[in-house]
């Protein structure tokens, strides 16, 4: 799935990606907005920058995200 800037997402589950870190487990179930989808690369394995409500902005693997829109 290709994410676009401004889309609302939920961190739906823990990622299987090696970039997932233990502190990110606390983000599961939270909502955020895509701020940098890295569209120049357009790589489904690339990290996506998400502004998470109350948690700041983080780069997350795409396999943990689900669109809310």
trRosetta pair geometry for C-beta under 8 A, 3 or more apart (Angstrom, degrees):
i j d omega theta_ij theta_ji phi_ij phi_ji
1 44 7.3 98 37 -127 44 104
1 62 6.9 -176 62 175 89 124
1 67 7.5 -131 168 -29 150 115
2 37 7.2 72 177 167 70 135
2 39 7.3 66 -170 -116 109 89
2 42 6.6 -13 -116 -142 116 86
2 44 7.9 -84 -75 -90 61 79
3 7 5.7 -132 -162 47 84 139
3 9 7.3 -17 -129 -62 130 137
3 34 4.9 -173 159 -112 121 157
3 37 4.3 -160 94 -126 89 118
3 48 5.4 41 52 -132 149 148
3 62 6.9 -157 -16 -123 121 108
3 65 7.1 -1 -77 110 140 151
3 67 7.8 -177 -112 -80 87 99
4 7 5.3 98 64 -27 73 114
4 34 6.6 119 88 86 32 146
4 37 5.7 -56 -109 -25 19 160
4 39 7.5 35 -112 -73 62 129
5 34 5.6 -135 -119 110 32 97
5 35 6.5 34 -137 -153 88 22
5 36 7.0 18 -96 -88 99 27
5 37 5.8 -120 -52 -7 63 105
6 33 6.4 -19 -144 -173 28 108
6 34 6.5 -34 29 65 25 88
7 33 7.1 157 79 -153 35 63
7 34 4.7 23 51 15 85 122
7 37 8.0 57 23 -74 114 127
7 67 6.0 -52 171 -128 124 97
7 68 7.9 149 166 41 79 75
7 69 5.6 -96 -149 -5 83 133
8 31 6.4 3 -176 -175 98 109
8 32 7.5 168 -151 91 59 31
8 33 5.8 -36 -98 -97 59 72
8 67 7.3 89 81 -164 60 61
8 68 4.2 -58 110 57 104 117
8 69 5.5 127 42 -48 91 85
9 31 7.0 163 88 -153 41 63
9 32 5.8 -21 64 66 87 77
9 33 7.3 145 19 -105 81 21
9 34 6.2 75 -10 -46 122 90
9 50 6.3 -80 60 -127 127 130
9 65 4.6 -10 -177 -164 138 107
9 66 6.4 142 -160 70 80 38
9 67 5.9 -52 -103 -102 75 39
9 68 6.1 -171 -102 -6 18 92
10 29 7.2 -23 -174 -154 103 23
10 30 7.2 167 -151 90 65 32
10 31 5.3 -38 -97 -97 69 71
10 32 8.0 139 -101 21 25 69
10 65 7.2 142 71 -154 44 57
10 66 5.0 -20 58 62 94 94
10 68 5.7 103 -27 -62 93 104
11 24 7.9 -137 -169 176 148 93
11 27 4.5 3 76 136 169 97
11 28 5.5 -112 118 -107 103 36
11 29 6.8 -31 76 21 85 27
11 30 5.4 16 30 56 111 78
11 31 7.8 -150 5 -83 73 24
11 32 7.1 42 -32 8 95 113
11 50 7.6 146 -65 108 101 162
11 52 7.2 -3 -23 -112 126 123
11 60 6.8 -102 -110 -156 110 164
11 64 5.5 7 -157 140 77 108
11 65 6.4 -41 -104 -95 51 63
12 28 7.3 -17 118 -149 15 79
12 64 6.1 -178 49 175 73 55
12 65 6.6 116 4 -148 98 13
12 66 4.2 65 -48 -7 135 116
13 28 6.3 33 -127 -133 22 115
13 64 5.6 -136 70 -137 59 74
14 20 6.5 99 -177 -180 77 151
14 24 7.6 121 -129 105 74 101
14 25 6.1 -2 -97 -108 110 77
14 28 6.2 -37 -55 -76 67 133
14 64 6.6 -56 174 -113 10 119
15 19 7.6 -21 102 69 142 78
15 20 4.0 -180 67 -69 102 133
15 24 7.5 -22 19 118 105 144
15 60 7.1 171 -36 -177 144 86
15 61 4.2 116 -154 59 156 128
15 63 5.2 115 -135 74 89 98
15 64 4.0 -74 -64 -45 92 115
16 20 7.4 99 43 4 5 141
16 63 6.2 -43 31 101 87 152
17 20 5.2 117 71 -22 78 96
17 45 7.4 151 -114 -160 121 82
17 61 3.6 163 17 -90 153 160
17 63 6.2 152 -31 32 105 119
17 64 7.8 -95 15 -23 111 104
19 47 6.2 -89 113 -78 164 121
19 59 7.7 -60 155 113 138 101
19 61 5.8 145 62 -55 110 105
20 24 5.6 -115 -161 61 75 145
20 61 6.1 -59 -58 6 92 126
20 64 7.2 119 -99 -44 123 141
21 24 5.3 107 62 -7 67 105
22 25 6.0 -25 -175 -6 50 114
23 26 6.4 -36 177 15 55 111
24 27 5.2 -40 -168 19 63 120
24 28 7.9 84 142 -37 70 80
24 58 7.3 163 -109 159 100 153
24 60 7.1 142 -146 -114 135 98
25 28 6.1 -27 -170 -6 47 114
26 55 7.9 166 110 -118 106 137
27 30 5.1 -83 -165 32 60 124
27 52 6.0 -69 -137 -132 110 161
27 55 6.4 147 -104 150 94 174
27 58 7.3 -102 -88 52 155 154
27 60 7.5 -133 115 -97 158 137
28 64 7.6 -95 -100 -171 82 117
30 52 5.3 49 126 -166 133 111
30 53 6.3 -157 -177 49 102 89
30 54 7.6 -122 -146 54 130 102
30 55 6.5 40 163 -5 166 139
31 52 7.5 146 92 -146 32 67
31 53 5.6 24 75 3 80 123
31 68 6.5 20 -135 -43 114 154
32 50 4.2 81 113 166 143 104
32 51 5.4 173 -167 83 102 45
32 52 3.9 -57 -81 -96 127 52
32 53 6.1 -150 -89 -13 62 70
32 55 7.8 -68 -83 52 120 110
33 50 6.9 153 72 -158 31 69
33 51 5.0 -13 57 56 87 100
34 37 5.3 29 172 -68 129 92
34 48 6.1 -45 -131 169 100 118
34 49 7.2 98 -163 80 59 61
34 50 5.9 -41 -98 -102 48 74
35 49 4.8 -69 69 113 92 105
35 50 6.7 151 11 -117 87 19
35 51 5.0 78 -37 -24 126 101
35 57 6.1 -38 31 -134 151 124
36 48 7.1 176 89 -167 63 55
36 49 3.6 34 46 37 100 126
37 48 5.5 -5 -128 -135 52 103
37 49 7.7 -104 -54 39 28 76
38 41 5.2 -18 157 34 101 110
38 42 7.7 -162 119 -50 76 31
38 43 7.3 -47 123 39 122 85
38 46 4.8 -125 101 134 149 141
38 47 7.1 92 -17 76 151 54
38 48 6.4 -124 13 -102 106 59
38 49 7.5 119 -35 -2 92 89
39 42 5.9 29 -165 -71 50 80
41 46 5.3 114 93 -68 137 157
42 46 8.0 101 78 12 7 138
43 46 4.1 99 74 -28 100 106
44 62 6.0 -110 -175 63 63 154
45 61 7.6 -27 -165 -146 54 95
45 62 7.3 -125 -116 26 18 114
46 62 7.2 52 67 -26 56 117
47 59 4.1 48 149 167 132 104
47 60 6.2 144 -158 65 87 19
47 61 6.0 -57 -105 -80 71 46
47 62 7.7 -163 -124 -32 27 74
48 59 6.9 157 72 -153 25 63
48 60 5.9 -35 62 65 79 75
48 61 7.7 65 16 -174 84 9
48 62 5.6 84 -12 -81 121 80
48 65 6.7 -38 58 -16 141 157
49 57 6.1 18 -179 177 98 106
49 58 7.3 176 -146 93 59 27
49 59 5.2 -35 -89 -93 67 71
49 60 7.9 127 -109 16 20 72
50 57 6.9 176 89 -149 36 64
50 58 6.1 -21 61 64 83 74
50 59 7.7 134 14 -110 74 23
50 60 5.4 -19 14 17 123 120
50 65 7.2 -176 -71 -100 147 130
51 56 7.4 -91 -144 158 65 29
51 57 4.7 -31 -97 -94 68 87
52 55 3.9 -21 95 59 116 115
52 56 6.7 9 51 62 89 41
52 57 7.3 160 12 -100 72 31
52 58 6.2 -2 -5 19 119 108
55 58 7.1 -33 125 -16 110 121
60 64 5.9 -91 168 60 117 122
60 65 6.5 117 108 -52 126 109
61 64 5.7 86 76 3 87 101
61 65 8.0 -165 101 -10 51 95
62 65 5.7 -67 -157 32 48 113
